[in-house]
């Protein structure tokens, strides 16, 4: 797949320099960076997307501070401690 990406000038300069110094392509480093990022964050990104979808369609369950404190068996005074 081909993908066009606009990079800030400073990032592009760093990428070009790294590619030249290591005799690797810019695409290699962009692919590796994206792979590393997704492996580290994919679960969190999917969780955030699911919450956003629930928020958009009005099915996201929210809790008041009082409900959370009751569930944790705390009082507002415990928050100051």
BAMI-571691 format. One record per atom (N, C-alpha, C): residue in one letter; x, y, z. Coordinates in steps of 0.02 Angstrom, whole numbers, padded with zeros to 5 digits, always signed. Atoms other than C-alpha are relative to their C-alpha. Layout:
AXYZ ...
END
This chain:
X+00042-00059+00000 X+00000+00000+00000 X+00044+00062+00000 X-00034-00064+00001 X+00058+00175-00037 X-00039+00049+00042 X+00032-00049-00044 X+00024+00312+00089 X+00041+00064-00002 X-00034-00064-00001 X+00067+00495+00076 X-00006+00031+00069 X+00000-00030-00067 X+00116+00582+00238 X+00036+00066-00003 X-00034-00064-00006 X+00157+00764+00269 X+00034+00002+00068 X-00039-00003-00062 X+00294+00782+00398 X+00022+00071+00013 X-00030-00064-00016 X+00350+00937+00491 X+00072+00000-00026 X-00066-00006+00031 X+00512+01001+00414 X+00056-00030+00042 X-00053+00026-00043 X+00619+00958+00565 X+00000-00076+00002 X+00005+00072-00002 X+00554+00780+00571 X+00023-00031-00067 X-00021+00024+00066 X+00580+00758+00384 X+00076+00001-00006 X-00073-00005+00003 X+00760+00818+00399 X+00033-00056+00040 X-00028+00054-00041 X+00794+00694+00539 X-00009-00067-00034 X+00014+00063+00035 X+00714+00553+00440 X+00046-00009-00060 X-00045+00003+00058 X+00813+00593+00282 X+00071-00014+00022 X-00068+00009-00025 X+00974+00604+00381 X+00011-00071+00024 X-00006+00068-00025 X+00944+00439+00469 X+00001-00051-00057 X+00003+00046+00057 X+00899+00352+00307 X+00066+00000-00038 X-00064-00004+00035 X+01058+00414+00222 X+00056-00033+00040 X-00053+00026-00042 X+01170+00370+00369 X-00002-00076+00007 X+00007+00072-00012 X+01102+00194+00387 X-00014-00040-00064 X+00013+00033+00064 X+01070+00156+00202 X-00066-00039+00002 X+00068+00028-00002 X+00888+00117+00240 X-00046+00052-00032 X+00047-00046+00030 X+00736+00193+00157 X-00040+00037+00054 X+00043-00037-00046 X+00627+00325+00237 X-00062-00042+00016 X+00059+00043-00010 X+00482+00204+00213 X+00013-00053+00053 X-00018+00050-00050 X+00574+00075+00317 X-00010+00028+00070 X+00005-00029-00067 X+00585+00192+00465 X-00071+00021+00018 X+00069-00018-00013 X+00407+00256+00449 X-00040-00063+00017 X+00034+00063-00013 X+00344+00076+00441 X+00018-00027+00068 X-00021+00025-00065 X+00447+00024+00592 X-00027+00042+00057 X+00027-00045-00052 X+00391+00176+00691 X-00074-00013+00011 X+00071+00013-00005 X+00209+00142+00653 X-00013-00069+00031 X+00007+00067-00029 X+00227-00043+00693 X+00012+00001+00075 X-00017-00005-00070 X+00310-00005+00859 X-00054+00036+00040 X+00052-00039-00033 X+00179+00126+00904 X-00063-00042+00009 X+00061+00039-00004 X+00033+00012+00863 X+00006-00059+00048 X-00010+00055-00046 X+00107-00135+00957 X-00004+00023+00072 X+00000-00026-00068 X+00127-00026+01111 X-00067+00029+00020 X+00059-00039-00018 X-00039+00067+01101 X-00066-00025-00030 X+00060+00020+00035 X-00164-00031+00996 X-00058-00016+00047 X+00054+00017-00046 X-00263-00099+01144 X-00031+00064+00030 X+00026-00063-00028 X-00277+00075+01222 X-00039+00039-00052 X+00034-00037+00052 X-00326+00153+01056 X-00068-00030-00015 X+00064+00033+00011 X-00463+00023+01030 X-00048+00013+00058 X+00041-00015-00058 X-00527+00052+01207 X-00028+00071-00004 X+00021-00069+00008 X-00533+00239+01178 X-00052+00007-00055 X+00049-00003+00055 X-00623+00214+01012 X-00067-00028+00021 X+00063+00030-00024 X-00752+00102+01096 X-00037+00048+00046 X+00031-00049-00044 X-00784+00232+01231 X-00028+00059-00040 X+00024-00055+00042 X-00799+00369+01100 X-00063-00020-00038 X+00060+00023+00034 X-00925+00265+01003 X-00059-00002+00047 X+00053+00002-00050 X-01027+00237+01161 X-00022+00071+00018 X+00017-00069-00016 X-01018+00423+01200 X-00042+00031-00056 X+00037-00028+00057 X-01077+00469+01025 X-00071-00027-00005 X+00067+00028+00008 X-01224+00349+01026 X-00041+00001+00065 X+00037-00010-00062 X-01274+00391+01205 X-00005-00060+00045 X+00003+00060-00041 X-01240+00220+01282 X+00056-00005+00051 X-00056+00001-00047 X-01086+00265+01384 X-00027+00009+00071 X+00021-00005-00070 X-01120+00232+01568 X+00050+00043+00038 X-00042-00043-00041 X-01053+00369+01679 X-00022-00005+00072 X+00014+00004-00072 X-01045+00380+01867 X+00015+00066+00033 X-00012-00061-00038 X-01060+00525+01985 X+00056-00013+00051 X-00052+00007-00052 X-00925+00559+02114 X-00028-00039+00060 X+00031+00034-00057 X-01045+00501+02249 X-00005-00076-00012 X+00005+00072+00016 X-01074+00334+02160 X+00069-00034+00004 X-00067+00029-00003 X-00887+00305+02143 X+00024-00006+00072 X-00020+00003-00070 X-00855+00349+02324 X-00036-00055+00037 X+00038+00054-00032 X-00993+00232+02381 X+00027-00068-00020 X-00026+00064+00025 X-00926+00091+02272 X+00067-00016+00034 X-00066+00009-00031 X-00752+00117+02347 X-00003+00005+00076 X+00010-00008-00073 X-00825+00141+02522 X+00044+00056+00028 X-00037-00059-00021 X-00747+00313+02537 X-00048+00057+00011 X+00038-00061-00008 X-00809+00484+02587 X+00039+00057-00033 X-00036-00057+00029 X-00766+00655+02516 X+00059+00021+00044 X-00055-00016-00045 X-00657+00681+02670 X+00062-00042-00016 X-00056+00043+00017 X-00549+00534+02614 X+00040+00028-00059 X-00034-00028+00057 X-00506+00631+02456 X+00053+00051+00020 X-00047-00051-00024 X-00416+00765+02557 X+00060-00031+00035 X-00054+00031-00039 X-00306+00641+02649 X+00061-00015-00043 
END
